[in-house]
């Protein structure tokens, strides 16, 4: 009942007095696209609900692709894998993607082929998390010691929050690098 939100009270109870169980009833849902490496880190935050795009669909998308090794640039591969700033690593990522493409093209079942999916393979999922768990997520994943890709995701998630809610998370963020 009631339509308003007493933000001062919420700030005092949830943030200052650390009775954060009251914000477990506030949830957010995000549509996320990232590598499977980041997905693996996201699922460690257990107080959330995740629905991941099936590998059966993502692998099917590979079947009609030309070789990823024919391109001198990586634009074609970047549709399917998250590349890094390291060119040697990127060479191996693209090679792994090509091997996966060949496996899928050979009509090996997707349930077997998915064992060859590289960690850099891009996936998407719907992520619903309550505010208390999101505070923890942001505290851990905006840290400078966090994997660069999940750090970028954490700051992006924060940027998508309604402005009127950001006060709940201001103490959960590490400073962004300049």
N, C-alpha and C positions, 0 to 999 in steps of 0.2 A: 504494500500500500504506500501511497505517497509518490510524488513524481520527482522530487528534487534530491540533491545530494549535498550534504554538508561537508564540503571539502576540507574546511578547517578541522572538523572533528575527525574526519578520516585521516588527515595528515597526522594529527596528534596520536590517535589510537594505533594506526597501522605503521607509521614510520618512526615517530618519536618514542612511543611506548612499546613498540615492536610486538603488538598483539596482531600479528599479520594474518591470523586465521580468518579475520573478518573480510579480507580481500580474496579469499579462496572462492567466493561466490561471484566474483567478477571475472569473466572469461573473454578471451580474444581468439579469433580464428584468422590464420594466415594461409595463403596459397604460396608455397615455396618451391623454387626450382634451384637445385644445387647438385653437387657431386654426391655419389654414394658415400664418400669419405665423411662428408659433413652430415649426411643423414645418420650415419653410424654414431656420430657425436651427439646429434640432436636427440636420438632415442634414449640416450643415457639420462635424460631429464624425464623421469618416469611419470611424474604427475602431469601428464599431457595425453592427448589423444591424437593419433597419427593415422592417416589413411594414405598409403603410398601407391602411386601408379604401378600397376602390375608390370613385371619384367616381360611378361608375354607380349604386352603391347609395345614396349620400348624396343624389344628385340625384333619384332615384326617390322618396325620402321627401318631397321638396318638392312633388311633383305633386298630392298630395291636400290641400295646405294652403290655407287662406283667405288673403286679402290681408293682408300685414303692415302695411299702411298704415291699416287700419281700427281698429287698437288704439291707444288713447291711452297705454297703458303698453307696455313692451317685453318682457313675459313671453313672448309668443308667439315673437318674434324670437330671444330668448335661447336657445331650443332649438337654433338653427341658427348663430348668430354670437356671437362674443365682443365684448361691448360694452366701451367705455372709460369713463373718468370725465368725458369731454368730451361734452356734449350735442349740440353741432354735429356732431362726428365721428359720433356715434351716429345722428343723423338721416341722414347720408349712407350709413352702413353698412346701415341698415334699407332705404333706398331701393335700394341695390345688391342687397340680398337680394330685394326685391320684383321688381326687373327680372329677376333670375335665375329667380325663380318663374314669371314670365310667359313667359320663354323656354322653360322646361321644359314648362309647360302647353301651349305652342303646338306641341308635338310635334317641336321641333327635337331632333336626336339629342343624346344626352348627350356624345358625343365632341366635338361642336361647342359645346354649352352650357357645358361646363366652362371654356372660355376666359373666361367672364363671372363665374366664381366670385370673390367678394371675398376678400382676405387674411384677413378676420375670420371667414370661414366655418369652422365647427368640424369637425374630423376626428378620427379616432382611429387609433392604431397600436400595434403591439407593438415594443418597443425593447429590444434586447439589447446590452449594452456590457460590456467588461471593466473591471476595477478601475482599471487604469492610465489608460485613457481617461476613466473616470468621474471620476477625480481632476482631470484637465484640464477636463472639462466643468464640474464644480462650481466650480473656481477661476475660470473665465471667466464662468459664468452666474449666480453668486451675487453678482457685483460690483454695486455700486450704479449703475454705468453701463450695466448690461445692461437690455434691454427688460423692463418690469415683469412681463409674463406669463411670460417664460422664467425670470426670477428666482424667481417664485413656484413654477414647476415644479421648478427646481433644488432649492429647499429642501424641496419635497414629496418629490422623489426621495430626498434624503438622509434624510428622516424615515421612509421606508419600508424603509431598509436594516436588516438584522438588527443589533441592538444590539452584538453581539459583533464586528461588522465596522466599526463607525463610527470606530474608532481609525485606520483606514487613511485616512480622509478629513478628519480634524479640522483639518489644516493647509491644506485645500483650500477652506475656506469663508470667505467674508466675513461679517462680523457682520450679523445680521438687524437691520433698522431697528425701533426701538421704536414 
